[in-house]
Amino acid sequence: MKCATMFSTAILGLLLCSSIASAQEHAGPDGERLFRSRCGSCHGLNTGENRVGPHLFGVFGRAAGSVAGARYSNALRTSGFVWDEERLHAYLNNPRQVVPGTTMSASVRDQAQRSAIITYLQSLSAEPPN
């Protein structure tokens, strides 16, 4: 009887741990919410919606420093690279290390938050959000 109780307790513990881990995965960082709170005050999502920084709609595959009407540092304008996932991870982690002379000082050091923001930007469709 004692063995059956211990076995039941162990099974219950495994199920509980599994449920908690599953709940934490589903409650992971929300890219849209993170974008709005960490990036949205300086960057818009609609084409032509430049703020302190350029709009980020269609950022993937776009040459750095190329949005018409946006204010860029000379360093970013002449950087010569195209935005992709790897470049965004590095830049968001430490903009001034990736592009010395950039005016962007905000960073997202948390890798999970960076990933969520980048995934959100990748998910934007061909039509700007309302």
C-alpha positions as CSV (number, residue, x, y, z in Angstrom):
1,M,0.0,0.0,0.0
2,K,2.8,2.3,0.9
3,C,4.4,1.7,-2.5
4,A,1.2,2.5,-4.3
5,T,0.8,5.8,-2.5
6,M,4.4,6.8,-3.3
7,F,3.9,5.8,-6.9
8,S,0.7,7.9,-7.1
9,T,2.4,10.9,-5.5
10,A,5.3,10.6,-7.9
11,I,2.9,10.5,-10.9
12,L,0.9,13.4,-9.6
13,G,4.1,15.4,-9.1
14,L,5.2,14.7,-12.7
15,L,1.8,15.7,-14.0
16,L,1.8,18.9,-12.0
17,C,5.4,19.9,-13.2
18,S,4.4,19.1,-16.7
19,S,1.3,21.3,-16.4
20,I,3.2,24.2,-15.0
21,A,5.9,24.0,-17.7
22,S,3.2,23.9,-20.4
23,A,1.4,26.9,-18.9
24,Q,4.7,28.8,-18.8
25,E,5.4,28.1,-22.4
26,H,1.9,29.3,-23.4
27,A,2.3,32.4,-21.2
28,G,5.6,33.3,-22.9
29,P,6.5,36.8,-24.1
30,D,3.8,38.3,-26.3
31,G,5.6,39.9,-29.3
32,E,3.0,42.5,-30.1
33,R,2.7,43.6,-26.4
34,L,6.5,43.8,-26.1
35,F,6.8,45.7,-29.3
36,R,4.3,48.3,-28.2
37,S,5.8,48.7,-24.8
38,R,9.5,48.5,-25.7
39,C,9.6,49.9,-29.3
40,G,6.3,51.5,-30.1
41,S,7.0,55.0,-28.6
42,C,9.8,55.5,-31.2
43,H,8.8,53.2,-34.1
44,G,5.4,52.8,-35.9
45,L,4.2,49.9,-37.9
46,N,2.4,51.6,-40.8
47,T,4.3,52.6,-43.9
48,G,5.1,56.3,-43.7
49,E,4.5,56.3,-39.9
50,N,8.0,57.5,-38.9
51,R,8.5,58.7,-35.4
52,V,11.8,59.3,-33.7
53,G,12.9,56.1,-35.6
54,P,11.6,54.7,-38.9
55,H,8.5,52.6,-39.2
56,L,9.3,48.9,-38.9
57,F,6.7,47.5,-41.3
58,G,8.5,45.4,-43.9
59,V,11.8,45.7,-42.1
60,F,13.0,42.2,-43.1
61,G,15.0,42.4,-46.3
62,R,15.1,46.2,-46.2
63,A,18.4,48.0,-46.4
64,A,19.4,49.7,-43.2
65,G,18.8,53.4,-43.2
66,S,16.6,53.4,-46.3
67,V,13.1,54.5,-45.2
68,A,12.2,57.8,-47.0
69,G,11.6,60.6,-44.6
70,A,13.1,58.9,-41.6
71,R,15.9,60.4,-39.5
72,Y,19.0,58.2,-39.4
73,S,22.5,58.6,-38.1
74,N,25.1,58.7,-40.7
75,A,26.5,55.4,-39.3
76,L,23.2,53.5,-39.9
77,R,22.6,55.2,-43.3
78,T,26.1,54.1,-44.5
79,S,26.2,50.7,-42.8
80,G,25.5,48.8,-46.0
81,F,23.6,45.9,-44.5
82,V,20.1,44.4,-45.0
83,W,17.9,43.7,-42.0
84,D,17.4,40.0,-41.2
85,E,16.8,38.0,-38.1
86,E,20.4,37.6,-37.1
87,R,21.2,41.3,-37.6
88,L,18.0,42.4,-35.7
89,H,19.0,40.1,-32.7
90,A,22.4,41.6,-32.6
91,Y,21.3,45.2,-33.1
92,L,18.4,45.0,-30.6
93,N,20.8,43.4,-28.0
94,N,23.4,46.2,-28.3
95,P,22.8,48.8,-31.1
96,R,25.9,50.8,-30.5
97,Q,28.1,47.8,-30.6
98,V,26.7,46.6,-33.9
99,V,26.6,50.1,-35.5
100,P,29.0,52.4,-33.7
101,G,27.6,56.0,-34.1
102,T,24.0,55.0,-34.2
103,T,21.6,57.2,-32.4
104,M,19.5,54.3,-31.1
105,S,20.3,53.8,-27.4
106,A,17.5,51.5,-26.4
107,S,18.2,47.8,-26.2
108,V,16.4,44.6,-25.5
109,R,18.9,42.4,-23.6
110,D,16.5,39.6,-22.8
111,Q,16.8,37.0,-25.6
112,A,13.3,35.7,-25.2
113,Q,11.8,39.2,-25.4
114,R,14.0,40.0,-28.5
115,S,12.9,36.8,-30.1
116,A,9.2,37.6,-29.4
117,I,9.5,41.1,-30.9
118,I,11.4,39.8,-34.0
119,T,8.8,37.0,-34.5
120,Y,6.1,39.6,-34.3
121,L,7.7,41.8,-36.9
122,Q,8.2,38.8,-39.1
123,S,4.5,37.9,-38.8
124,L,3.2,41.2,-40.1
125,S,1.5,40.7,-43.4
126,A,1.9,42.6,-46.6
127,E,-0.9,45.0,-45.4
128,P,0.0,47.4,-42.7
129,P,-1.9,46.9,-39.4
130,N,-4.7,49.3,-38.6
